[in-house]
Amino acid sequence: MTDIGYVRGELVAPKSPPHSTVGPVAWVQKNLFSTPLDTVLTILGLLFLYWAVPPIFNFAIGHAVGPYGTVEECRAIEAGACWAYIAAEMEFFIYGFYDIPEQWRPNIVFALGTLLLVPLLMPKVPFKRANAILFLFVFPIVSYFLLAGGVFGLKPMPTEKWGGLLVTLIISVVGITLSFPLGIILALGRQSKLPVIKTLCVAFIELVRAVPLITVLFMASIMLPLFMPQGTSVDKLLRALVGVTLFTSAYMAEVVRGGLQAIPRGQYEAGASLGLGYWQRMYFIILPQALKHVIPGIVNNFISLFKDTSLVYIVGMKDLLEAVKTKNDSALEWKAANSATTGYLFAAMVFWVFCFGMSRYSMYMERRLNTGHKR
Amino acid sequence: MSQVSETTVDRPVDTSHMKVSSTNVAIEVIGMHKWYSDFHVLRDINLKVMEGERIVIAGPSGSGKSTLIRCINRLEEHQEGQIIVSGTELTADLKRIDEVRREVGMVFQHFNLFPHLTILQNLTLAPIWVRGIPKAEAEATAMHYLERVKIPEQANKFPGQLSGGQQQRVAIARSLCMQPKIMLFDEPTSALDPEMVKEVLEVMISLAEEGMTMICVTHEMGFARQVANRVIFMDQGQIIEQNEPEAFFSNPQHERTKLFLSQILH
């Protein structure tokens, strides 16, 4: 029996890990060459990069004509981008047919939006409430009057003239800020115990989700005027906004519902037993947790909305992509082998920058909000 | 019945204030029935709890103990009979339900703290938004109760960073911050490691000593002996037997009670 008995005399102090498991060499060994298969995959990956990167680099930079080049240079080269074309048409890509002397108005809107949005997205900046009110309520009104004009001696500027990145951003920002709360309300409605509310929400979600966005945009275009009194016409941009918002809110509702279902019943009960009412329980307890769970899904919807804005060409709006396409097809003075390709590459890059930004921000938010679940 | 333990607290429990002198009825349940669709889960429950009374409900699992106390703050709906809490009858009227819930605190088996809020925020949420108490005052009250449950230093942590026993003490403090007249405990120690049961029972005993009206579903027979005025034994959705703890443990009357006690007391 004495073999089994054991009493530790001294506790083992912690010491640092062996050298072979830390540092860059260990990292390479562990992540790139740990098994024969890993080694093969690493080599294949490097070969792929060797095959793919140089041509892309050469097209975009190496053989390309810079923004200050001329159309003759663009016509002379074969395998290079024509950035001079983008630089020359930049105004159209950003503002569409917006009158050139009036372009300071969208510029103010861009600046104001950035000025209000950036501090709103940064967690530590004070005056969040005032900031949010300014961004959500004051900013849209100011922007509308600035852009549309017709007041304070501003030249009227019908929405038919708006275009390019301006329209893309307006539709995305409005779509995102409206479809998010609408989606939450639809998701809560779908879980409601009141049959009328529940049925309405389910019907809306299932109907809108089951048709393509193009159809929704067409319907918004054709159906909305039918509900209006004879003779009044609904603005094209407004139709697109309504269509995109309703469409995204249906998707949003389902994402949020997923989050709601992940919250244990005990959370609802604890809130109820403290005497909190339905909306208080949802606002303070359930939604903060549920939405945190579904941040990836929500941002997925935002990104997809941002890209789907390019479908508004269906109702005759010229968003960024459509503006590029218009110039590609019509700007004869810039006809060159790679002008159109460069145009699309530019559009893709702009979309990518915004979408990647949203994606990174959502990852940052997830990390930041993780504190509550720290164990 | 592996969860049953006989944890007792090593100090003499001061029962001098614990005599129920009040003649005011805190809770009255009259001929109450409840069904889960076809399943008759509570059958003809009649129960009168006076202010300051401490009641322990025992019984095998599935006997309807938890369902009964969850009916008292309407987390569950009853279909027949009456439940009157502090003079307010529970009906489908949401206003009355909220009225009752404000006066009745509840502690759950799994604590149900809000994981995204700090301990202090957990404690002040309802006082601020339900009672309309100013934030500073609510925080002062919260710190007072955190000191009572002996964890004021955890105020700014998140629930996930606390041990089970600490979380349950926070949950008790959270209920107390609403200054309830009645406290319901739904197996408050069943999800805890044995080492932590005692710290939670300590808090519950000190509450009892102050004359809080308590209904406690628990397997802690030591607690029942030390603190309860009355032990209620339930089986198959019915109250089978109720008595003072001494008589209940030493001289059970019903066959089912005898069997239950013989299985849990060694």
Chai-1 contact restraints between the chains, C-beta under 6 A:
chainA,res_idxA,chainB,res_idxB,connection_type,confidence,min_distance_angstrom,max_distance_angstrom,comment,restraint_id
A,G266,B,H110,contact,1.0,0.0,6.0,A-B,restraint_1
A,G266,B,N112,contact,1.0,0.0,6.0,A-B,restraint_2
A,E269,B,L75,contact,1.0,0.0,6.0,A-B,restraint_3
A,A270,B,N112,contact,1.0,0.0,6.0,A-B,restraint_4
A,S273,B,N73,contact,1.0,0.0,6.0,A-B,restraint_5
A,S273,B,R101,contact,1.0,0.0,6.0,A-B,restraint_6
A,S273,B,M106,contact,1.0,0.0,6.0,A-B,restraint_7
A,L274,B,A126,contact,1.0,0.0,6.0,A-B,restraint_8
A,G275,B,D98,contact,1.0,0.0,6.0,A-B,restraint_9
A,G275,B,R101,contact,1.0,0.0,6.0,A-B,restraint_10
A,G275,B,R102,contact,1.0,0.0,6.0,A-B,restraint_11
A,G275,B,V130,contact,1.0,0.0,6.0,A-B,restraint_12
A,L276,B,A126,contact,1.0,0.0,6.0,A-B,restraint_13
A,L276,B,V130,contact,1.0,0.0,6.0,A-B,restraint_14
A,Q280,B,W129,contact,1.0,0.0,6.0,A-B,restraint_15
A,F284,B,L125,contact,1.0,0.0,6.0,A-B,restraint_16
A,I285,B,F114,contact,1.0,0.0,6.0,A-B,restraint_17
A,P288,B,H116,contact,1.0,0.0,6.0,A-B,restraint_18
A,Q289,B,H116,contact,1.0,0.0,6.0,A-B,restraint_19
A,G372,B,P115,contact,1.0,0.0,6.0,A-B,restraint_20
A,G372,B,H116,contact,1.0,0.0,6.0,A-B,restraint_21
A,G372,B,F158,contact,1.0,0.0,6.0,A-B,restraint_22
A,H373,B,G160,contact,1.0,0.0,6.0,A-B,restraint_23
A,K374,B,G160,contact,1.0,0.0,6.0,A-B,restraint_24
A,R375,B,G160,contact,1.0,0.0,6.0,A-B,restraint_25
